[in-house]
Amino acid sequence: MRAPPGGGRATAPDPSWAWEDARWRRIVNKVRAGRSLLPRAWKDGARAAVAISFDSDHESWVLREGGDSPARLAGGQFGARAAMPRILRLLERHAIPATFFVPAVIAKLYPDEQRTIIGAGHEIGLHGWIHEMNGDLPVEVERDLMLRSREALTEICGVEPVGLRTPSWDFSQNTLAIVREMGLLYDSSLMADDAPYELLEDGEPTGVVELPVEWIRDDYPYFGMDRRSGLRPHTPPGEVLAIWTSEFNGALEEGGLFLLTMHPHVIGHRSRMAMLDALLRHMREQKRLWFATHRDIADYVRDQAGAG
């Protein structure tokens, strides 16, 4: 390490500000947003599309760190034991299909839960093996875990997943190449737009649909907590309802996509479920909306782009 002239914090031997243009361009261009896949018209003339999703992390958020605390694991078990029945009842009451992204370890721990999800007409997508961070993995390990995850979910659910949401939205420089090798239809981990778009790899179109996420439309930043650190946010459910309602209203006005990400062990508490119920009731009061799984939306926008 060396100190900069005039003192101050030491910098790495190869700081990013010293890179040649070719290096940072190569990094930036590895995975980029390509053409917009926002259709000219949504299915059956809908004014907007709504994609509700849940990341069924359950105990995996503890296990991925090598944790074995029964107290922390119990917080994840709440997602399967108490939250999932509430979520499935709410979706049934509003007649709304959803997509559940499930780590393979959780699917193996709760196989009947996954079969119930499929039986209710919802979709299950890939969400890693044990909620590992892709950016920390060698490419061969990342590839092996993705392939094993698909095999496990297919065996348990009886349906092969066609979409991926990377754990913690950690998308490595190798992830897209693995997605393409696996022939997946879509990813839902990146944030380059509000509307669906096609992913580029090294500047070339891939045919892979991106259904973009955003922290604003995720429950964890508002409600997540880690008692071992200073991360103790708590936003009143009413304030989150106002934010999400505004996001939905904007998508409706623009004729776009409203995609919401939640976690059973986070959203599944009573006061938060009441807030989610209020949001779904507001959306149900609007005319001509298309509520669909991620798979159905990805299929539709890709077909529309091909037809255009």
N, C-alpha and C positions, 0 to 999 in steps of 0.2 A: 504494500500500500504506500501511496505517496501523498503528502499534503499539498494542496494547491498553493500557488504563490500568495503571500500575505496571510498565511495561516488558514484556519477554518477546517471543516470536516475533510478527512481523507477520502479519496476516490478510488474506485477499483482500477486495476491496471488497464482495463479495456472499457472505459466509460462510453455510454451510448452517444454522447455528444461528439466523440472522436471517430465514430463509424464513417466509413465511406458510404456514399449515397446508395450504392448497389446493395449494401447489407440491410439498411433499414427498409428499402423498397421491397426486398425479397421477403422480409418478415411481414410487412403490411399486406403484401399481395398474396400471401399464402392462402388465406381464406377471406373472401370479400363478398359483399352483397352485389349481386348482379341485377338483372332486369326485375322490375316489380312484377309480381304475379297477382296484384289486385285486379279482380275481374271487372269487366264493364258492367256486369250485372250478377248479383248473387242468385243462388238457386231459387227457382220459383218466384223470382222478382222480389226477394227479400231486400229490405233496406240496409241491412248489415248482418254480419255473421258473428256468432258468439261461441267461443270455445272455452269451456270450463275444464280445468285440470287440477289434479291432486297428485302430489309427489308423496307416495306412501313410504316414507323413510322409516317410520316406526323405530325399532331399536338400532337400525344401521348407522344412525348418526353418532352413536356411542361406539359401536363395534368397529367402525372404520378407523378409529383412533387407537384401537387396541384396548379400549376401556372395558372394565368389568364391574363397574359400580352398580349394584342392584337398584340404588336410588335413581340413578340416571336412566338405567334401562327401563324402569317402571314408567318414566315419563314417555318413553317411546311406545311401551306396551299400551298406554292409554289410547294411542292412535288406532290400534287394532281392536281393542276391547270395548271402548266407549264411543270413540269418534266415528269409526267407519259405519256402524249401524245408524247413527244419526245422519250421517252424510247420505247414505243410500236411501234412507226414508225421505229425506228432503228432496233429493233428485227425483225420486218416484212421484212425490206429491206434485212437483212442478212439471213432470214429464220432460225432463231435460237430460240428454245423454252427456256423458263426461268421459275424459281420458285420465287414466290412472297410470303414472309412471312408477314402476316397482323395481327396486333392487332385487337381484336374483335370490340373495340370502333371505330377504323378507318373504318372497314368494314361496321359498322352501319352508320357512317357518310357519306361514299361514296359507297353505295351499287352498283350503276351502274358501277363504276370503277372495282369492283371485277367481275361483270358479263362480262364486256368487256375483262378482263384478261382471264377468263375461255373460253370465246367464241373464243379467238385468239389462243387457244390451249396450253396455259401456265398452270402452277400448282399454287395453293394457299395452303400455309401451315400455321400452328399455330404459333403465335408470341405473346402469352399472351393476357390478357384482355385489359389493358390500358398501356402496356409496363412496368408493375410492375417488381420489382427486386425479383426473387424467393427466393433468400437467406435471404430476410428480412421477409418472410411470415411464419406463422405457417403452418404445413402440411395440415390441413383441409382447410385453406384458399387457399393455392396453388392448391390443388386438385379441389376445387370448381371453381376457376377461369379457370383452364384448361378445365374442363368439359363444363362450360358455353361458353367458347370461341369456342370449337368445335361445340356446338349446334348453336351458332350464325352464324359461317362461313358456316355451312352446310345449314342452312335455306336461307342465302343470296345467296350463290353460286350454290346451287343445287348439290354440290359434297362434300362428307365428306373428310376432310383433313386426310392424313395418316402420316404426318411428322410434326416435331416440330423444331423450332429454338427459344430457350429461349431468352427473351428480354435482350439485352446487354450481351448475352452469360452467364447469371448468372444461373448456374445449381446447385441446392441445393442438399443436401444429400437425399432428398425425391423425387426429380424429376424423377429419373429412375423408381422407384416403381410406380409412377402415370402413366408414359409412358406405362409401361407394363400392368397395369390395364386397360388402354384405348385401348390396342391392337394396338398401333401405329407401323408402319413399320420402321421408322427411326427417328433419331435425327440429327441435324446439328448445334451443339453448342460447341463442345469440340475440343481439339487440340493435341491429343496424337500421331498423325501420319499425313502424307500427303495422305495416301491411306485409303480407306474405311476399317473399322474394326468392329468386333462384340463387343458390350458392355458386360462387366461382372458386376454383382452385388454381392458383398460379395464373390467374387471368382468363381461364377457360371455363365455359359453362359446364355444370356437372349434371343438370337435371334433377338435383336434390332440392326439394322445397324446404325453405326455412319459414317456420311459424314463430315469429319473434316474441320473446319474453321481455320483461322489464321489472326492476325492483319495485317500482311504484305499484305494479299490479301483482304483488306477491305479499303474502301475509306475514312472512318472517321478519322483515325489517320493522314492522309495527309492533309485533307481539313476541318476538323471539327473546330468549333470555339465557344467559350463562352465569350461573351463580358463582363460578370461580373467577370471573373477570368483571370488568366494568360494563359489560354488555347487558344492560337491564332496561331495555326500552319498554314502555307501555303506552300505547296510544289508545285512547278511549274508542271502543267500537264505533260509536257514532261518527267520529272524525274519519275513520277508515271508510265507513259507508259513504260519507260525503266525497272522499277522494275517488273511490271506485265508481260511484255514480257519475261523477263528472267525467271520468275517463270513458265510461260507457256512452254517456250522452254525446261526447265528442266523436266517438267512433260512429254512432248513429247518424250524426249530422254529416259526417264525411262519407258515409256509405262504406265504412271500412270494417276491420276486424277488431273485436274486443276479446282478448285472451287473458284469462285470469289463472294465476298459479297459487295453489294453497297446499298445506300440509295437514293431514288429519290430526296429528298430535298438537298442532298449533291452532287451527281453526275450529276444532271439534268441541271446544268448551261452550257452555250454554249461552253465555252472553254473545259470543262471536257467531254461533250458529243462528241466533236471533238476527244478528246483523246481516248474515249471508241470506237468510230467508227474506229479509226486507229488500235486499238488492235484487234477488231473483223475482220477487213480486213486482218490483218496479220495471224490470225488463219484460216480464210477462204482460204488463199492461200496455206495452208498445205494440203497434201493429206491424206485421210482416217482418219478423225476425227469423233468421235461420240458426237454430241451436244445433250444433253438430259436434261430433268427435273430431279430434285432430286429423285422424286418417281421412275422414270424409271431406274435410276442408282441403287438405293437401291434394287429394284426388281431384277435387273439383277445380281448384285453381290451376293445377297442372294441365288438366284436360282443356280448360278454357284458353289457356295460353297456347296450347298446341293447336286448338281450333282457330285461334286468331292468326 
